[in-house]
Amino acid sequence: TIFAWSGALRKRGELDGIAELGQFADALEGATLDTIRSGVMTGDLAGLVEGERPAPVTSEAFLKAIRTRMEA
């Protein structure tokens, strides 16, 4: 869902000529991927991991982890 929203934000930025909106979408996607790569993910994603699965977190904890990365 995050990537659907970020894609829509990027497109809106393109259509309205708001470069900062596209930059935000890129930052959001990057922070999301970094969060997942660090092992912080919700149960649906953790269920897709092969081998040793990370302990899943709640959706709220996942979003807070993404926010923390974006603010850093």
C-alpha positions in Angstrom: 0.0 0.0 0.0 2.9 2.4 0.8 4.2 2.0 -2.7 0.8 2.6 -4.3 0.6 5.8 -2.4 4.1 6.9 -3.1 3.6 6.2 -6.8 0.5 8.3 -6.8 2.2 11.1 -4.9 5.1 11.0 -7.4 2.6 11.2 -10.3 0.8 14.1 -8.7 4.1 15.9 -8.3 4.9 15.4 -11.9 1.5 16.6 -13.1 1.5 19.7 -10.8 5.2 20.5 -11.3 6.0 20.0 -7.6 9.5 18.4 -7.5 9.5 18.2 -3.7 6.5 15.8 -3.8 8.4 13.4 -6.1 11.4 13.7 -3.8 9.2 12.9 -0.8 7.9 9.8 -2.6 11.4 8.7 -3.3 12.4 9.2 0.3 9.4 7.3 1.5 10.1 4.3 -0.7 13.8 4.3 0.3 13.0 4.5 4.0 10.4 1.7 3.6 12.9 -0.6 1.8 15.6 0.2 4.4 13.2 -0.6 7.2 12.3 -4.0 5.6 16.0 -4.8 4.9 16.8 -4.1 8.6 14.4 -6.9 9.6 11.5 -4.7 10.7 8.4 -5.7 8.9 4.7 -6.7 9.4 3.6 -10.3 9.6 2.5 -10.5 5.9 6.0 -9.6 4.8 7.8 -11.7 7.4 5.8 -14.7 6.1 7.5 -14.3 2.7 11.1 -14.4 4.1 12.9 -17.6 3.4 15.1 -19.1 6.1 15.1 -17.5 9.6 12.1 -15.2 9.7 12.2 -12.0 11.6 9.7 -11.4 14.4 6.9 -9.4 12.9 5.8 -6.0 14.3 2.4 -4.3 14.2 1.5 -2.0 11.3 1.8 1.0 13.7 5.3 -0.1 14.8 6.3 -0.5 11.1 5.1 2.9 10.1 6.8 4.5 13.1 10.1 2.7 12.1 9.7 4.2 8.6 9.1 7.6 10.0 12.2 7.4 12.2 14.3 6.6 9.2 12.8 9.5 7.2 13.5 11.9 10.0 17.1 10.8 10.4 
